[in-house]
Amino acid sequence: MGGLFQTFRKIVAGGASPKTPPPAKPERQELQARLSDSLPVIRSRIGNSPDVIVREIMIHQGPVPLGAALIYTDGLANITDMLESLLASGREAEASPSPDEPVMQRLKQTILTVGDIKDVSDYETLIHAVLSGDSVLLVDGCAEGVIASTRNWEDRGVNEPSSQQLIRGPRDGFSETLRTNTVLLRRKIKDPNLWMEMKQIGRVTKTDVAMVYIKGIANEKVVGEVRSRLDRIDIDAILESGYIEELIQDETYTPFPTIYNSERPDAVAAGLLEGRVAIVVDGTPFVLLVPALFTHFLQTSEDYYQRADIGTLIRMLRYLALFISLLAPAAYIAVTTFHQEMIPTPLLISVVAQREGIPFPALVEALLMEGTFEILREAGIRMPRAIGQAVSIVGALVIGQAAVEAGLVGPAMVIIVSITAISNFVIPSFNMGITIRMIRFLLMVLAATFGLFGIMVGLIAMVLHLCSLRSFGVPYMAPFAPFILEDQKDNIFRLPHWMLVTRPRLISQTNTTRQRSTKENNPNT
Amino acid sequence: MNMTRYIKFFFPLLALALLTSCWNSRELNDMSIASALGFDQKGDSVQVSVQIINASQIAATRGGSGERLPIMTQRAGGRTLFEAVRALTTKTPRKVYASHIRLLVIGEQLARNGIADVLDFVSRDHEFRTDFYIVIAKDTTASDALKVLTPLEKLPSNKLFSSLESAEENWGVTATVDLHELIFDIVSKGKDPALASITIVGSVQTGQSKKNMENVTPAAFEKYNGLAVFRKDKLVGWLNTKESKGYSFVVGNMKNTVVRTGCPGGGSLAVELNRFKQKVKGSMNAGKPSIRVDLQLEGNIGDVECGIDLGKTASVAEVEEAMSDQVRGFVEAAVKKAKSYRADVFGFGNAIHRADARAWKELEDDWEEEFVHLPVEVNVEMKIRRTGSVIQSFLEDMED
């Protein structure tokens, strides 16, 4: 068996890393001084793409008007300010032309009205800047240009996150622009210790990735580990943070997510304040948060916004829903095919009456219904909204009364499938929900072959696996295993804020105190 | 690497999932659920009768339109019980599933010859859940007792089950005995078993036809009828209603009952007894065992059919006195009857055992004989708590 697997791995490994070296970095090519030399180089490098515009202008600085070129990508850059300041300067040029001063310095210091500017002296940087939405000003006779930050493109804006809704809490959500996202975080945490590190990942896409953490709260080792794992990534494209998630997670062969993602700035800010590290990827509203523990996926921001007793009860409800969603069909199969003596007699009679004339064994019945439901659910997600209604009608028929009346499944099974499906939606995190869905099918098969014994074996295997997982070095099942009494305050229970004195112990190890002691904070004393 | 470990773990698991040929998985629609079993004797073979549920007729959703009957009974015989049970499969559509039986009925004939043999099978087989009650079919066979249809409860065995429980709770003339208790009593040297008994009123022929369910008063029905007294595992006789109540008082089974007594000036009066304290104390006096039964009862007057003046304390005391006598009479009658059967159904032997274990060692071997001569002293202390929502009966005013 081991051998078989080795072969399999060799095949996969062979396919994944072809024996080609990474493309040689194009040699750094210095800018040429004359515009007539440099502009053709730039044009040819970008293949004369019509969206990159080279606007040639004259600027009047000094005795003779100088030829200059403004290079930008149409739609990515807003050059109105640039052009205005440059052209206006020409009209007032006679005012104080001081011939000794280099033109470039004068441009930068007194003319350009743009906030962020940088020097550039090679084609590589220049083209990258232009394609990122900055504009570059080249002046004839200078082997140096100016990159002006003019990034401004169509943006979805800050909208309400659609994947993690809540009743009470902020309505803003991340968008596709990295800068907007970091702004949202800054607005929540106005602290100089909120540090960001920028990286560009992706051979082709050169996607901006920001690593955000709070210096002094985040565990330095985790920060270092995130940094080195990000630096190790070598891939052509990062189109979504999911790419990064898969490339940096601790354990690949697990159905459980070990990296949390969120569309909500408040959730990410709360994570940062607990000492986690956020990874913001340009082009996606989903921000990653590490280390992520199992219990993290069953919590929502709202737990902290509602009163503590409500938060606690809702969390308990979620754990209950987790187990229903995981076990309900399996338990039904096990009990009806192996342990009929466990069902109260009147219930057994009615279940038997329902199953009278149903042609399938319980497992097939369950798989049929669960499968149908999964198909409907998947269809519902991808469907154009206009068709959605039709699907829900058809769906209600298929897994509802019609299926029962057709004699394909029993009404009890419809109830089981419905409660399972609804419970699954209670799990706040979509990726954890999917994991539970997958394991559910495995447990159903185990239940159909070994009964409750099989379910137990499956659960034990699952728990063993969960306990072996780590997320950036932190045990995945903490604070259940290892059991940390102190952290139970914010696990299944959510104690009032004045009692949440310390940060989760395994996440932040340096700066663990959030506030004064419980006693001093108690509003009743 | 890690992955190898997983694969090593999953392959055997997968293989196991395929190798399930002889595993006891069974679909619900592949089995016949038995609701009651009956054991009878016929010559030297054992007859097993089974009452099988017709689930679709009973479940509420698929309206029991009366098209078909809610149950079916079948009978098969064999030299051993196990054979007989398996022989049933030749007559039932699917394999009989016995975990859900509510009642085990034993025919009188078999009970008289001893039930230990059949109980072994029931306690040995893993399919029995042992929470069913065991009753004796009096003057009839167990097989017939399973056949009578009832109009209210669709499932006859359910009717018998709940009627047994409610009769014990509210009347005190039956006993709910499950398998463990029964075996325990049979094995115990200081106590003999007593089981509830059931009789059929009317003929089985009418009782088993659908017509029986169509009458307001069913032509044939079953009722509980005093207790069956056993010596070891053999049925030896019956207790009537009064004696059965006496039995329940002594063993502490009584939860609620009604006892009638006469009024001083004629007429009668009934008291609901609802609180019981019972103590059976054995002692050895000069090598002779004796038993004292103390009963502390509390009750409410529920029915006055005479001209007694309940406003007076003295008359309440009189009622208490009369009640005590009445109850003592029940107990003494029960003891007397049991003595005549030489069956210590009260567990007096155990009381002696508890009181003086050393003396019991000598007595236990012929306890049957000792029991017959055992002096039993019965003390009843009766308290009337309430007299209902009126004090004076209006009967008295009427007479004026």
Interface residues (C-beta under 8 A of the other chain):
Chain A: M1 G2 F5 Q6 R9 E251 Y253 T336 T337 F338 Q340 E341 T345 L348 I349 S350 V351 V352 A353 Q354 R355 E356 G357 I358 P361 A362 P411 V445 L446 A448 T449 F450 G451 A461
Chain B: N2 M3 T4 Y6 I7 K8 F9 F11 L16 A17 T20 W23 N24 S25 R26 E27 L28 N29 M31 I33 S35 I53 A55 S56 I58 A59 A60 T61 R62 Y97 S99 H100 R102 E127 R129 L155 N158
